[in-house]
């Protein structure tokens, strides 16, 4: 199989993917715990190994499974390193205290403002992790879509669309939560 891939034989490449994909996907899914990210990383691993095979960097074809799993471990570690540098999109270290407080002059926060802050925070937490990350990078880090796209390895238009949809989702969720709160007190 390794020699066939080195010779750019499409059947050998297909066989390689068929044999290793389930194992790589299982390993990645367990270590990443996010199906979308696991799928992307698995694809990256397959491409990296196929490239190494084509370039002749795998010198002992009988050790191909070990090479594949080593590559997988390295790319999964890269994912976690990159994620740590960008911040955890599941939590971001974000809590309600980061949402600006517009309390009165004596430091007492207006009850209505506190409730708005809580609702915005709750709506923000209901977003998908990537959407939270994009909004966090926009609103708190002050980055533009082009910079966010570069950091997330996405296209700027993709980031703009996700950001726009996330803002609409936050507005809708806040309105829905406000109606729900009003009904609770009536």
C-alpha positions in Angstrom: 0.0 0.0 0.0 2.8 2.5 0.9 4.6 1.8 -2.3 1.4 2.3 -4.3 0.8 5.7 -2.6 4.3 6.7 -3.3 3.7 5.9 -7.0 0.5 8.0 -6.8 -1.8 5.0 -7.4 -5.3 6.2 -6.7 -6.5 2.7 -5.6 -3.7 2.5 -3.1 -4.6 6.0 -1.7 -8.2 4.9 -1.5 -7.2 1.7 0.3 -5.0 3.7 2.7 -8.0 6.0 3.6 -10.4 3.1 3.9 -8.1 1.2 6.3 -6.9 4.1 8.5 -9.8 6.6 8.5 -11.9 4.7 11.1 -8.9 4.4 13.5 -7.8 8.0 13.1 -11.4 9.3 13.5 -11.9 7.2 16.7 -8.7 8.4 18.2 -9.4 12.0 17.3 -13.0 12.0 18.5 -11.9 10.7 21.9 -9.1 13.2 22.3 -10.9 16.3 20.9 -14.5 15.6 22.0 -15.9 17.8 19.2 -17.2 15.9 16.2 -16.6 18.8 13.7 -13.1 19.4 14.9 -12.4 15.7 15.0 -13.5 15.4 11.3 -11.3 18.3 10.2 -8.3 17.0 12.1 -8.8 13.5 10.7 -8.7 14.9 7.2 -5.6 16.9 8.0 -3.9 13.7 9.3 -4.8 11.7 6.2 -3.4 14.5 4.0 -0.3 14.8 6.0 0.5 11.0 5.9 -0.4 10.7 2.2 2.0 13.7 1.5 4.7 12.0 3.6 4.2 8.8 1.7 4.3 10.5 -1.7 7.5 12.4 -0.8 9.2 9.2 0.4 9.5 10.3 4.0 8.2 6.9 5.3 11.3 4.7 5.1 9.9 1.6 6.7 6.5 0.8 5.1 5.9 -2.0 7.7 5.8 0.7 10.4 3.1 2.7 8.6 0.5 2.2 11.3 2.9 3.6 13.9 3.7 6.5 11.6 0.0 7.2 11.1 -0.7 7.2 14.8 2.3 9.3 15.6 1.2 11.9 13.0 -2.3 11.8 14.5 -0.9 12.4 18.0 1.2 15.3 16.8 -1.7 17.0 14.9 -4.0 16.5 17.9 -1.4 18.1 20.1 -1.1 21.0 17.6 -4.8 21.4 17.8 -4.8 21.7 21.6 -1.8 24.1 21.5 -3.5 26.3 19.0 -6.7 26.2 21.0 -4.9 27.1 24.2 -3.3 30.1 22.5 -6.6 31.3 21.2 -8.5 30.6 24.4 -11.1 27.9 25.1 -14.1 28.6 22.9 -16.3 26.5 25.3 -15.8 28.9 28.2 -13.3 31.6 27.1 -12.8 32.5 30.8 -15.9 34.5 30.3 -18.2 35.3 33.1 -20.9 37.9 33.7 -18.4 40.3 35.3 -16.8 40.9 31.9 -20.0 42.4 30.5 -19.8 46.2 31.2 -21.6 47.3 34.3 -23.6 50.5 34.2 -24.4 50.9 37.8 -25.3 54.1 39.7 -22.8 56.6 41.0 -22.6 55.0 44.4 -21.6 51.6 43.0 -25.1 50.1 43.3 -26.0 48.3 40.1 -29.5 49.0 38.7 -31.6 45.8 39.0 -32.8 46.2 35.4 -29.3 46.6 34.1 -28.2 43.5 36.0 -31.0 41.5 34.5 -30.0 42.7 31.0 -26.4 41.7 31.6 -27.6 38.2 32.8 -29.8 37.7 29.7 -27.0 38.7 27.3 -24.6 36.4 29.1 -27.1 33.5 28.9 -27.7 34.2 25.2 -24.0 34.3 24.5 -23.5 31.0 26.3 -26.2 29.3 24.1 -24.2 30.0 20.9 -22.2 27.3 19.2 -18.6 27.3 20.4 -17.2 28.7 17.2 -19.8 31.5 17.1 -18.9 32.4 20.7 -15.3 32.5 19.8 -15.8 34.8 16.8 -18.0 37.2 18.9 -15.6 37.1 21.7 -12.7 37.9 19.4 -14.7 40.7 17.8 -16.3 42.3 20.9 -13.6 41.7 23.6 -10.4 41.5 21.6 -11.4 44.1 19.0 -10.3 42.0 16.0 -11.7 42.4 12.5 -13.0 39.5 10.5 -9.8 39.2 8.4 -7.7 38.8 11.6 -10.1 36.4 13.1 -10.2 34.4 9.9 -6.4 34.2 9.9 -6.4 33.1 13.6 -9.0 30.4 13.0 -7.7 29.3 9.6 -11.0 30.3 8.0 -12.0 32.6 5.2 -13.0 36.2 6.1 -16.4 35.9 4.4 -17.1 32.8 6.5 -16.2 34.7 9.7 -18.4 37.6 8.7 -21.4 35.3 8.0 -20.9 33.4 11.3 -20.6 36.7 13.2 -23.7 38.2 11.6 -25.7 35.1 12.4 -24.4 34.9 15.9 -25.4 38.5 16.6 -28.9 37.8 15.3 -29.1 34.7 17.4 -28.1 36.7 20.5 -30.7 39.3 19.9 -33.4 36.8 19.3 -32.5 34.8 22.4 -32.4 37.9 24.6 -35.8 38.9 23.4 -37.2 35.4 24.0 -35.7 35.3 27.4 -37.1 38.8 28.3 -40.6 37.7 27.2 -40.2 34.5 29.3 -39.0 36.6 32.3 -42.0 39.0 32.0 -44.5 36.1 31.9 -42.9 34.6 35.0 -43.6 37.8 37.0 -47.2 38.4 35.7 
